[in-house]
Amino acid sequence: MRFAEVDLWIAPLEGALTASQAAACRRVLAPEEIASADRFRTEARRAQALAGRALLRCAAARILGEAPERARLRVSPRGRP
């Protein structure tokens, strides 16, 4: 039997981001990802979208051995990775 390695990333996504945290998230996201997050009506939901997508990019980049801003993510027609 072969065993695979599993990485589990957990991050609380409730609440607002500080200005520096939001800026750090925006630095690694593609313009369309930022635009998508900015469309949410509440600041809390925008923060969740920014942090969630940035976390996804960081996790993918780690696996791919790339910088988060260089990791390519495919998305469905509904914008889901």
Secondary structure, 3 states (H helix, E strand, C coil): CCCCCCCCCCCCCCCCCCHHHHHHHHHHCCHHHHHHHHCCCCHHHHHHHHHHHHHHHHHHHHHHCCCHHHCCCCCCCCCCC
